[in-house]
Amino acid sequence: MKRCPKCGEQKAASDYFKNKNAKDGLGSVCKICHSAAMKAHRSKPETRVKEREAQNAWRAANPDKVAATAKRWNQSQGFRDAVARYAAAGKFIPVFARYRASAKGKAAMKRIREKYPEKHSARKAVSHAVKVGKLKRGPCQECGATPAQGHHHNGYSKPHRLDVVWLCAKCHHKADHAPR
């Protein structure tokens, strides 16, 4: 039994965190008092700012570790479970889908369809070809990521509508914004 100096109660050794530097190998305050002190410390705005700055500095200094951690999480079962829970709760609606469903988004999409009718026709042709099995989605032809989330048209005219390159979002962005 050990007495906590914060709350003054006698508690068992299991009620204290381990501290190898202390004589008895236990922390000076009980777990409850320690947790309350840490919660109070972290709730201070200046502490949150310092922690955020330290995290941002570490992320900037270790981009490879950040990318590897993100990749592991995105490929984990935990990520798939989280996405499934959000989808089941109706919370997982991509921002673009919400925008397209709004009146403002519908008007914008209509303007784009009217301004670029050949692009709209080509996209619809590819979508239909995939649905009926005429075209099959493949892995990204640049980096090999599966499944490719989109396609890049090599031309929008009628003979080239189904002439597409399957690309992931990153590679598609690069292809669309590459200098010509």
N, C-alpha and C positions, 0 to 999 in steps of 0.2 A: 504494500500500500504506500501511496505517495500523496502528499498534500499539494494541490495546485495553488500557487500564490495569487492567481487572478480571482478564482471563485471561492477559494478557501476550503474546498471539499477534499476529503480523502478518497482517492480513486485507485483502482487496480492498475497494474503496469500496462495492460492492454488498452487502457484509456489514454495513453500518451504515445506520441509519435517517437520513432527511434531517432537517437542522436549519438553517433559513435564517439563524438568528442566529449560528451558528458561522462562523469564518473560512473553513474549507474546505467549509462547507455540509453537514457530516455530524455525526451524534451523537457523543458522546464515547466511548460503549461500543458494542461490537458487538451485533447483534440477539439473539444467543443469550444473552449476559450480561444485556442489558436485559430480555428476556423472563423470565429466571430471577429477576431482582430484582423485577419487577412481580408475578410469581406469588407470591413470598414475601411481598410487601407486601399483596396482596389476600387471602392466606390468614389474616392476622391478624384475629381476631374484631372488634376495635374498628374496623378499616377497613371490614369488611363492614357493620357497623351504621351507620356514617357514610354509606356509599354508599346503603344502603337508605333511610335517613332523607332524604337528598338527593333520591332518586328519588320518594319519597312526597310530599315537599314540592312538587316540580315537577309531579307528577300533580295534586295538589290545586289548584295555581295555574293549570294549563292543562287543564281538563277537556274543552274543545272539541278540542284537539289529540289528546288521549288517545282520545276517541271516534272522531275521524276516522281515526286510525291503526288502531284496532281494526276499524272498518268496512272499511277498505281490505284488511286482512289477511283478514277473514272472507269477502271477495268475491274473493280472489286464488286463482290456480291452486295456489299453494303450500299454502294451507289445505286445499283439496280433496284434494291429494295426501297431506297428512299424515293427514287423516281416512281416506282409502282405505287407507293403510299400517296405521293402527291397526285398522281394521275387518278387514283381511286377516290381521292377527296375532291377532285375537280379543281385543284389548285395549279396543276401543271399545264398551263396554257401559254405557249410561247408568246413573247411580246408582239412579234410580227402577226401572229394569228389573231390576237386581241385587237390589234390595230386594223387589220383587214376586216374584222367583223363590225367595227365601228362605222358610223355614217361618214365620218371624215375619211377613213381608210377606203371605204367602198367608192367614194367619189374620186379619190386619188387613183385607185386601180382602174377605174373606168377611163380617166384621162390618159393613163399610160396605154391602155388597150387601144384607145382611139389614135394616140400619137404614133404607136409602133404596132400596127396590125400584123405585120409579118412575124414579129417576135412572138406575139400572142398565139398566132396560128402554129408556129413551130413548137412552142412549149406544149400546146394542147395535143399536137400530133405525137410528140414523144410520150406524154402522159398516157395517151390512148394505146400506143404501141406497147408500152410496158404492161398495161392492164390486160391486154389481149394476148400477151406472150410473144409478140413480134420482136420486141427488144428485151434483153435481160440486163438488169443492173449488175455492174461488175465492181471490182475494187478500184480504188483511185489509181489512175494510170500514171500518176506522178510519184506518189509516195507508197502506194500499195495498201493504204488504210481501207478497212472494210467495215461496214458497207459504205460505198461512195454516197454522199448525201445529195449530190446534184449532178447535173450534166452541163457541159460546155458545148454550145453549138459552133460548128465550123462554118456555118452559113445558115441564113434564114429563108433563102429562096426554096421553092417547092422541091426541087431535086435534092437539096441538101438538108431538109428538115430532120431526117432521122440520122444524119451524119453527126453523131455526138461523141464527146470524150467524157467518160465518167470521172469525176473529180470530187475529192472531199472539200469541205468548206474553205480550208486554208489555201489549198492549191487552186481552187476555183477563183478565189479573190486575187491570187497572184496572176492567174491567166488573164483575168479581166482588166487588171491594172498594170500589166506589163507594157513597157514602151514598145511601140510598133515601128 
